[in-house]
């Protein structure tokens, strides 16, 4: 069973605690820190009272001594709450730890269920409607871990393992992104109703990666542009960069000489001629990088990376005296200008004699603008080195158990784009039942594409698969049929980058004729450890 996790605002609540223990004192301190009012109910026990008085909590905690409180449980639940809740208590903690207390614990639980009062019973998950998490707090950042009653020691250990891998300035990251979001909403006059309460709302919706026209934007598109940019920055940029992103980085327009206003060094001339390499970083997993890509990353002076290059690949870039890293600002409505910025920065670096890498997700030449960039730099006197990468178009079907070619099913593979130049719908292919067709850059406009495909003879019940973040730990595969794609994307949201695989090859290995609309598979992991992969 999966529980619904939540961060509760309990300010002003009146919270009942049954039974004294060291754990009860910890609960009381946590309740006070959260701005709530604890009420402790104990039996008439001098030792208990002495222990409570040592903490000098009487001014902030109401203590009720009742030697027979097991017969008065419902009175405590219904008479000690706030007036606006008609006296019903807000929530209950039970810290009665002895085996002999089982009858009382069960009686409290049944009464809480009767009055719909949330209850937590220590060490008895079956007598809880909510549990507390093992938490870490740093500024506005809070992390909570639960094992659903399998052991608080394990939760604590997992918390420590996660926290030690977080950026040391995680609190500053939260503050900075929150301030940027507030500034954008205020300056661009965007309401919470438009953007969602937080970045997760936008990310989980179908609008996160929706098509934004670059050249014919409506006033509403322009109004929402910076907010969408910020959401994608949060999603794709390395965490280490998020604490320093400024409002200047999210300007609605670029000046023509913006990249020139950010020179890499004071001088743009050198006696040494630089060199440029177009490097494919593969679909996502470090294990799918080539040795050539690793060596180039280790030797570079300047790395101009696509925004989709995943964190685990960027983590391979040497930290001490390593190359300068710039992440492409290719956000909705800004792809062309951001591409110009990258090319200009690359040219400046080359004139300074630097080894410049264009680090691209997948393969440079499969819908990666590699040919355009090769021609650009060659025209300026620099012939690029090109290092192939494993394209997601080829890797994603494999990790989703889809053999793109299979005897008697598919004897050809076609790789297409779902978005033409300037955002237009491309010339989509006619249907061939013996072909596996893979669409890149298509999920954000799938509602437009499906009717066009069906008009061109594509079968409505054709098996298809959406594969998102292929080969990454948060990989997701959604299997459905062509006619249901629009509804599936609407319901499941978007987790870019993703692609669409179509054709009967989708059901060669995966065969489940019982599912009606779609089925979702989460996660991906190799059997071998890739954590020790490093640049040689």
N, C-alpha and C positions, 0 to 999 in steps of 0.2 A: 504494500500500500504506500502511495506517495502522499505526503501531507502538504497542505497549502502553507507555505512560509510567509510570514508577514512581520513588518516592523510596527509595533503598536505604540500609539501615542496615548499614554495613560495619565497625562497631567490632570490633576483634580479628581481622579478616581479614588474611591474608598475601597480598600482591599483587605479582605479578611484572611488571617493566618491562624490555623489551628495547630497548636502544639509548639512547645519550645524546643529548640536544638540550635547547635552552632549554624546549621544550614538556615534556620529561620532568621537568625541575625543577619546572615548574608542577604537573604531575600529582603529583609527590612531595609538594609542599606541601599539596595538596588531600587526599591520602590521609592525611597526618599529622593534619590538622585534623579529619578524620572519625574518628580513633581507630584507624586500621589501620596495618599494618606493611609498608612498601615494600621490595622486594628488586630492586635494579638490576643487570642483567646487561649488561656492556660488553665490547668487544674490548680487547686490550692496547694502549692508545693513551695515551701520556704526556700529550698535550694534553687529552684527555678527563678523565684523572684529576686533572690540575691544576685544571681548571674545577670539578670536583665538590668538591674540597677547599676551594675558595674559599667554598663555602656552609656549610662546617662541619656537614655532615649525617651524618657517619660514626657519631655516637653513636646516631642514630635510624634510619639506613638501612643495610641490609646491601648491600655492593657486591661483586659477583662479577666478576672479570676472567677472561675466557675467550676466547682468540683463535679458538677453534673451536666456539663455542657452538651453531652451526647443526646440529652433529651430536649435540648433547646436549640438545636441546629437551625430549624426553620425560622425561629425568631431572629437569630443572628443574620440569616440571609435576607430577611425581608424588612428589618427594622433599622439597620445600621448603614444603609446606603444613602446617597444624595437625595435631596428633595425632588429633583427633576426626574429621578427614576423611581419615584414613589417608595423610597426607602429600600429598594432592592440593591444589594451589594453589587459592585462592579465585577469582581473576580475573587477567586479563593485559592489559597495555597494551603496544602496539608503536609505538614512535616512530622507526622506521627510515625516514628521509625520502628517501634517494637512490634513483634509478631502479635502480641496481645491486642494491638490496636486495630486489627483487621476489620472487626465488626463496625467500629466507629468510622474507619476510612470509607467503607462501603456505604454506610448510612449518609455520610456527608456527600458522597458522589451522587447518590440517588436523589438527594434533595436539590443539589445543584442542577442536575439534569431537569428536574421538575420545573425549576424557576429559570432555566436557560442561563445559568450563571457559569461562565468559564471556570474550569477547575484544573489545578495541577497538583498531583499527588506524588510526592517523592518516591522513586523506585517502583512505582506501580503504573506503568504506561496504560494499562487497561482501565485505570481509574482517572484518566486525564482526558480533557478535551483540548488542552494545549500544553506544549512543553516549552521550556526555556532552552535557548541555544548557548553553546560555548562561544563567547563573543570576544571580539577585539575591537577597540574603539580608538580612533586617531582623528581628532577634529570631527568633521562631519562624516568621516568614513566609518562605517560599522560593518563588521563581518560576523556572520553567525554560522555555526556548524551544528548539525544534529545527526545522530545515528539512529533516530527513532526508538530510543529506549535501549539500545544495544550496549550502552556504556559511556558514562560521562568522561572517563579517563581517555577513551579512544577519541571522543570529540575534541578534548583538549589537545591531544597529540596532533590530530589532523589540523587543528587551528594553528598550532605553532609551525607546522610544516608549510602551511600556506602563507602565513604572515612573513616568514623569513624570505620568501621569494617575491614579496610585494615591493614596489619602489619605496624608498625611505620617505619620500615626500608625497605619499598618497593623499594626505590631508590637504596639501596645497593643490594637488590635481583636482580634488573635489571642489575646493573653494574657487579655483580659477575657472573651471568649466561652468560651475553654477553662476558665477558673476557674468561670464560671457553670454550665457543663455538669457539671463535677466536683461542684460544690456541690449541684446538683439531684439528681444520681445518688446522692449520699451521703445527703442529707436525705430523699429520697423512696424510698430503697432500691431503685434501679433498676440492673440489671446491664447490662454491655456487650452481653450476648446479647439483651437486650430492645430496646435502642436502636440497635444497629449500632455499628461502630467510629467513625464520624464522621458529620457532618451529611449528606454526600453519600449515605451508605448509606440513610439515612431518606428523603432527597429522591427518590432514584431508585427507591424501592420503591413498591408500590401503597398503602402505609400512610401516605405523607406527607400526603395530603389526604383520608384516609378519614373517614367520618362519625363524629362524636363527639356523642352525645346530650347536650343541655344540661341536661335536667331529670331524667333517670333514668339517671345515670351509675353504672356498676359501680365497685367499689373499684379495679379495675385501670385503668379509664378515668381516675379521679381521680389515681391514682398516676403515670400517664404524661402528665398534662395539661401540667405546666410544661415537660417536655422537648419536647413537641410545640409549645408556644408558642415556646420558644427557637428551634427549628428553623425555624419560619415567620418569626420576627423576622429571623433571619439571611438568609432568602430574600428578604424583601420590604422591610425597612427600609432607608433610605439608609445607606450605609457610614459617613457622617459621624456617625451616631448610635450606632453599635455599640460604640464605645469607652467610652460613658458609660452603657449599659444596666446596671442594677443588679438584684440579687436582689429588691429591693423591687418592681421593675416586673413581677415574675413571681410575685407572691403567688397562692396558690391561690384565694383569694376576695377580692372587693372589699368594703370597708366601704360602707355606704349613702351616706355623705357623702364618699367618696374624692375625687370631682372637686371638691367644695367645699374640700377640704383642700389643693388646688393652685390657689389663686387666681391669676389672670393678673397682677394688680397688688394693691397693698395695699388699694385702695378699690374697691368694686363699684358706686359711684354716679357719675353724671356729669350735666351739664346738657345734653349732646348725646345724641340718640337714635341708637343704632347701627342698622346694616342688615345683612341676611343674604342670601346668594346661594347657591343650589344649582347647582353648576357641573359639567357633564359633561366629563371629560378625554379621552374617546375610548378606543379599545381598547388603546393603548400607544404607538404611534409619535407623536413630536412633530409630524410632518407632518400628522397627522389631528386636531390641536387646532383649535378655532375661534378666530378673532380675538377674539371676546367672552371666551372663556376666558382667553386670554393677557392681555387688558386687566384682567380681574378679578384675576388672580394678581398683577399689578403694583401694584394699588391696595389690596390687602387688608392688614388689620392682624393678623388671625389666620386661619390656614388649618388646618382640621380635615380631614385627608385619609384616604381609605380606604387600607387596607394594600396593596391591589392597584394603586394608582396607581404606575406604574413610575418608576424612578430618573431616567430622561431627562426626564420631565415635572417631577418635583420639582426637578431641576437648574435649571429656569427661574425658580424663586423667587428674587427678589433677595437677595443675601447680605449686603450692607452696609446696616445699618439697615432690613432687610426685615421682612416679617411673621413672627410666631411660627408655627412649624409643629408640629403634633401629629399623630402617626400613630395611627389607630384600632387599639385592642388587641383586634380581633375574631379571636381564635384559637379553636381547637376547644374547645367546651364553654363559651364565654364571650360569644357574640355578643350576647345580649340585654343583659347588664350593660354590655358595652362600648358598645353603642348608647346606653344611658342616660347613660353617662359623656360621650359626645360631645355629646348634646343639652344636658346640664347645663353643659358648658364653653362651648358656643355661647351659651347664655342669659346666662352670666356676662359673656362678652365683649360681648354686645349691651347689657347694662345699663351697661357702661363706655363706651358710645358707639363701639364699634369696628365696623369693616367686617369681618364674619365670613364666610368662605367654607367651605362643605362641598364639598370637592373629591372628586368621585366618579368611579370608573372607568366608562367607557362613557357611558350616558345616565342622568340622575337618575331617570327615571320607568320605565325598563325593568328590573324586579327590582332596583332600587337604593334602595328605601325612600323615594324622593323624596316620594311623596304623604304618607306618615306624617310626615316631617320638615316638610313644608309646613304641615300641619295643626297640628303641635306649636307651631311658632314663631308661626303666626298666632293661635293661642289665647292666646299670651302677649303679643300686641300687636305682633308684627313680621311683616309680610307679605314672604315671600322673593321675590327675583328668581330666576328659573329660566333657566339658559342650557343649551340642549340640547347633547348630545354624541353622537358617532357610537357607537352601541351595537356591542359585539363581535358581537351576534347578527346584525347587518347587515354589518359589515365583515369578519368572519372568513371567511364563505363566499366573498367576493369575492377576498381575498388567497390563498385556497386553490383558485381557479379553479372555483368552484361557482356557476353562475347559478341563483339561488333560484327564479326563474320562467323558464320556457322553453316555447315553443309545443309542444303535443302531449306534454309531459312533466309540467310543474307549473304550475298556474294559480292557486295560492294558497300563502301562507307562514304558518306558525303558530310562535309563539315560546312555549315552555313552560319551567317550572322542574322540576327533578328532585327538589327538596327543599321540602316544604311547611312551614308554621309548626310550630315545635318539632320539626323534623326528620322529620315523618311523610312517607310516600309520598303525593304528591298524586294527584288524580283524573286519570289519564293518558288522552289522547285515543284514540279508535278510529282504525284505519288508513284512510287515504285515499290511493290510489296516485297521485293527481294533486296531491299536496301535498308541499311541503318543510317538514319539522318540525325545529325547532332547540331543543335542550334546554340550558338553562343550569343550573349548579349540579347536575350529574347524574353526573359521572364518578366521584365518590367512592363512589357507591352503584350503579354500573352493573350489578353482579351481581344486585341486587335488582330493577332496573327491567326488564331484558330479558325475563325470564319473564312479567312482567305485560303487557308490550307484545305478546308472542307470543300470550298468552291472549286479547287484544283484537283478534286478527286480523292483526297485523303479520306480514309475510312474513320468514321466517328468513334468506333470502338477499338481503334488501334492502340496497343499497349505502349505506354510512354513512361518515362521516369525523369523526375527533377532531381538533380544531384547538386547539392550545395556544399561548398568548402571541402571539396574532394581531397581525401588523404589527410585531413586535419582531424584532431580529436573531436571537434564539434561537427563533424560531417553529418549531413542529413540526406536521406534518400526518400523520396515520396513517389510511390508507384500508383498509377491510375490509368485512365484512358484519355484519348485526345479530346473528346467532347466535354469531359469533366474538368479539364485543366483550369479554366477560368474560376470555377467555384472552389477548386482545391487551393489555388493561390490565394483567393479571397479568405478562405478559412484558416489556412496554415501560416499566412504571412510570408515574408521574404527573409532569407538569410544569405545575402550575397557574399561572395560571388557564386553564381550557380549557372547551370546549363540544363538543356533539355535533350534527352535521348528519345528517339522515336523509332518504332519498328518492332517486328516480331522477335527480334533478338532479345528484347527486354524480358521475354518469358521463357527463354531457353533453359536457364538454371533456376530462376525464381518462378515457382508455379504455385499460386494460391488462388484458386477459382472461387473461394468463398467470400473474399472481400467485395463489398458492394460498390464503394465509391473510390476509396484510396487507402493506402497503408503507409505508415511512416516508420522508418528505421533510423535510429539515432546512434551516432558515435562511430569511430573507426580507430583501430589500433593494430599495429604490427606486433607479431610475437617476439620480435627482437628489439632490444633497447637501442634507441637512437640518441640518447641524452649525451653520450660522450663524443658525438661527431663534432669535429672542430676543424678549423682551417689549418692545413699543413704548411 
